[in-house]
């Protein structure tokens, strides 16, 4: 990299959401969102992605909007298992960045290996923004999210929100957006009571066991896990949300299997089929979300294959409808959440074939 190369901005940190969010702000400020974005994802073809980026960087720009290039989610900066050929590709990419004097380049990633020469060169020669989220940085970030919505947030509400959500910046923003909409026009600041009323206990981790038991199709064990869940929790909304998220992923995998776009081999699936399907539906390169199966970790998805084989698509769709109905029922009968969740399990199991 060239010395003091201010045409290159390197954004990195431990939280992919905050890194991506900050890089987008920089990108929009440079080109009003009209530049070139190259998204790198572990499920996509690194060779093709780098080839396209190099071609763009090496081509003289005729239009101002094409003078900004964002290399988004550059996971290869923290991938220790790159082959020799892949490492050569990465080096060729940075050679193109070094010679692209007419371009503004943004590189963003939450996966870094500080030991590599490329990382050291970037931190020494580019404009660097290191973004980390921890218990100390959290309150400021939460307040910034609230201020962006035109509302303040009380300090005790900040502490409570962080305790409920953990160090998950994506959840902070989602909850602040919800709380801002709720309090807008009623008062000038989000209070502790607002957080108590509207924010689930996301950081307990206790809902994972009932989810696993539910999809094992064992009513007795499911009831026991629900009892254990409500021993530690009073709110079922986080549990229902997690059930819906798991079920959404299963629905997408089952649909791909039924369409024969995803070949299931034993208790796994063809990774090549998965990559082809993501390109077929133009879904490659999405940020991680349960709404897109192609953004999920393939190791995690492989663990769900036994469930994909176990349930037909029609039954999974029935589950999703019942989950939504249970959520509506909870909002009407807040004191009966445990019985509502147990009733949900009975309704779902009643469809056993």
C-alpha angles and dihedrals in degrees: 000000000000120000117271092355098184090176087075122069119191117199118184141150146132098279115068093198095055092042092051092044094052093044090053091053090053092045093051092047091055101044108004089248094300100110131096121284122196113189118202117203130173090233093055132077108274092195093055093044094050091043091056092046093049091049090053094046093048094050119090110242117236095181127054093228090062093058094085120073124185118199096198125198093001093189093169089078088072102030110111095184100064114138122238091258091051092050089052089052091052091049090051089052092055091046088057091048090052093053098040095098094160093055136081107216127199119192118190132178143147091204114078139158108204091196096068124100092230092056091048091048092050095050091049100043109027133063101268131205115183112195121190132166123211140138091286098047094040100081093051092049093049091050090050091053090051093047090051086060091051096251138101127231127214116243093240089051089053092053093047093048091051092048090052096045102032117211093326109130094186090058091046091057094044092050093044090052090052094045092047092053089048096050099036111120092008101074142345101248140039108245136203092256090056091055091046091052101043110024123081125219096257097163100060096086089206095119095069095079097054090047092055092045093047094057091045085070094228109136096191094051091043091055090050092051091048089053090052091047093054091046087069100026139046099191123072097188095092089050092050091047091052091048090052092048093052091045093049089057092048091050091054094047092047091049091052090049093048090049088051090237090119119050113209112211112189105306094340139059139230110273090201090056089050092053091046092050092051090054092043090059093036089239102126120125100026120152112254112286136141088233089073118047089195091067092057127100109265093219089058091046092052088059089059096054094094088057091047089056092044099056131052118226092247091057093048089052089051089053091054092051091049092048090054092048090050090053091052090048092052092055088056098041105029094165093057099057097125094052090045092055092047089048088051091056091050091051092049094048091047086074093063113138 
